Amino acid sequence: MPFSTYAADYQLQQWATNHGLYMSAHSAYSASGANELTGGSYARVAVTWGAPSGNVLSLSGTPYTINCPASSTVAFIGFWDASTSGNFQGMSANAAGASPYAFAAPSSTGILLAPGSAYAANQTVVVFPTGGSTLPTGLTAGVVYYIKSPSSDSFQLSATNGGSAITLSADGAGYVQAVNVETFSGAGSLSVTSGSMTLI
């Protein structure tokens, strides 16, 4: 059943208070918390959240700074209930406030249709299924793709910058979101300026 706004806000508040306590940096997507940075002065950062409203919970006290070791890449931000080890809560794209867009993809065209989006050629994005949807065959959740042949709110995806379009062999749907892949040749810091959780 869909949660009422009151119930969703209550659950978000409980999560923020008891579980969404620390932020981590990851080089690639993982459903288990893998690919977390290590070495140098890297450490998870304690975070706080504002009061949930309308099924949405947003970070407060931003920006947060995560120290990143030399030769590291950050594409995803994770959340934990402890500063080390602990229980992994989930991760989101390093997206600097970029909105996700629902998309549909008929396999006969290989084109993703995402109303409201306006991506640029070679922009990096990730895709995920939504509740009740399955990604089109040919795409994998959390993999970084490149926008190809954008036209208004439609586009194709490529596995490499400027590469050929990915062939889709079955219809599918989900959501697409821009991702900022930040590479640190030397030790540096990642600034997280915003973040939110939505419960439907």
C-alpha positions in Angstrom: 0.0 0.0 0.0 1.2 3.6 -0.5 2.1 5.2 2.8 0.3 8.3 4.0 2.5 11.4 4.2 2.4 11.2 8.0 3.6 7.5 8.0 6.3 8.2 5.4 7.6 11.2 7.3 7.7 9.2 10.5 9.7 6.4 8.9 12.1 8.9 7.4 12.6 10.6 10.8 13.3 7.3 12.5 15.8 6.3 9.8 17.6 9.7 10.0 17.8 9.5 13.8 18.9 5.9 14.1 20.5 4.7 10.8 21.4 7.4 8.3 24.2 8.7 10.5 27.4 8.6 8.3 28.2 9.4 4.7 30.7 7.5 2.6 32.3 7.9 -0.9 32.4 5.1 -3.4 34.1 4.6 -6.8 31.2 2.6 -8.3 27.7 1.5 -7.5 27.1 -1.4 -5.1 23.9 -2.8 -3.4 26.0 -3.9 -0.4 28.3 -0.9 0.3 31.3 -2.2 -1.6 33.7 0.1 -3.6 34.2 2.4 -0.6 37.3 4.6 -0.8 40.2 3.6 1.5 43.6 5.0 2.4 45.1 8.5 3.1 42.9 10.6 5.4 39.7 9.2 4.1 37.0 8.6 6.7 33.2 8.5 6.7 31.6 11.8 7.8 28.8 12.3 10.4 25.7 13.9 8.9 22.5 15.4 10.2 19.1 15.7 8.5 16.3 18.2 8.6 12.7 17.4 9.6 11.0 15.4 6.9 8.1 17.0 5.1 5.9 15.7 2.3 7.7 12.3 2.1 11.1 14.0 1.6 14.1 14.1 4.0 17.0 16.5 3.2 20.5 16.8 4.5 21.1 19.8 6.9 24.4 21.3 7.8 25.7 21.2 4.3 28.3 21.3 2.8 29.9 18.2 4.0 33.6 17.5 3.1 34.9 14.0 2.5 38.7 13.6 2.3 39.7 11.5 -0.8 43.0 9.8 -1.2 45.2 10.2 -4.3 44.3 8.2 -7.4 40.7 7.8 -6.3 37.4 8.3 -8.1 34.0 9.2 -6.6 30.8 8.4 -8.4 28.4 7.5 -5.5 27.6 8.6 -2.0 26.7 6.0 0.6 25.1 6.0 4.1 25.8 3.9 7.2 24.8 3.7 10.8 28.4 3.6 12.1 31.7 5.4 11.3 33.4 2.1 10.5 31.9 -1.2 9.6 28.2 -1.0 10.6 25.2 -1.6 8.5 25.0 -0.2 4.9 21.9 1.8 4.2 22.1 2.5 0.5 23.8 4.9 -1.9 22.9 7.6 -4.5 24.7 9.1 -7.4 27.1 11.9 -6.8 24.8 14.3 -8.5 25.0 17.8 -6.9 21.2 18.1 -6.7 20.4 16.8 -10.1 16.8 15.4 -10.4 16.0 11.9 -11.6 13.7 11.5 -14.5 11.4 8.6 -15.2 12.0 7.0 -18.6 10.6 4.4 -21.0 12.6 2.6 -23.6 11.0 0.7 -26.5 13.6 -1.8 -27.7 12.7 -1.4 -31.3 14.2 2.1 -31.3 17.0 1.9 -28.6 15.9 5.4 -27.5 15.2 6.4 -24.0 12.2 8.8 -23.5 12.5 10.8 -20.3 10.0 13.7 -20.2 11.4 16.8 -18.6 15.0 15.9 -19.1 17.5 17.9 -21.3 20.8 16.1 -21.3 23.8 17.1 -23.3 25.9 14.8 -25.5 28.4 12.8 -23.6 27.0 13.8 -20.2 27.3 11.0 -17.6 24.2 9.3 -16.2 23.1 6.2 -14.3 19.9 4.3 -14.6 17.9 2.3 -12.0 14.6 0.4 -12.0 11.6 1.9 -10.1 9.1 -0.1 -8.2 7.4 -2.5 -10.6 9.6 -1.7 -13.5 12.4 -3.6 -15.2 15.3 -2.0 -17.0 15.5 -2.6 -20.7 17.8 -5.5 -21.6 21.2 -4.1 -22.4 21.3 -1.7 -19.4 22.6 -2.4 -15.9 21.6 -0.5 -12.7 24.4 1.8 -11.4 26.7 1.6 -14.4 27.9 5.0 -15.6 26.7 5.6 -19.2 27.2 8.5 -21.6 24.4 10.4 -23.3 24.4 10.0 -27.1 22.3 11.8 -29.8 20.1 13.8 -27.3 17.1 15.5 -28.8 14.8 17.4 -26.4 13.9 14.7 -23.8 15.0 11.6 -25.8 18.5 10.1 -26.2 20.5 7.0 -26.5 23.2 5.7 -24.2 26.8 4.6 -24.8 29.2 2.6 -22.6 32.0 5.0 -23.5 32.5 8.7 -24.2 31.6 9.2 -27.9 31.1 5.4 -28.4 28.3 3.6 -30.3 24.8 3.5 -29.0 23.9 0.5 -26.8 21.4 -1.9 -28.4 18.3 -2.6 -26.3 16.9 -6.1 -26.8 13.8 -5.8 -24.7 11.5 -3.0 -23.6 11.9 -1.5 -20.1 11.6 1.5 -17.9 13.1 3.1 -14.8 14.7 6.4 -13.9 17.8 8.2 -15.2 19.9 10.6 -13.3 23.0 12.6 -14.0 26.2 11.5 -12.1 29.3 13.5 -11.5 32.4 11.2 -11.6 35.1 13.1 -9.8 38.7 11.9 -10.1 41.5 12.9 -7.7 45.0 12.5 -9.1 46.4 13.7 -5.7 44.7 13.8 -2.3 41.7 16.1 -2.3 38.3 16.7 -0.9 34.8 16.1 -2.2 32.1 18.7 -1.2 28.6 17.4 -0.8 26.3 20.4 -1.0 22.9 18.7 -0.9 21.1 15.4 -0.7 17.6 14.0 0.0 15.7 10.8 0.5 12.1 10.3 -0.8 9.7 7.6 0.5 6.5 6.9 -1.4 
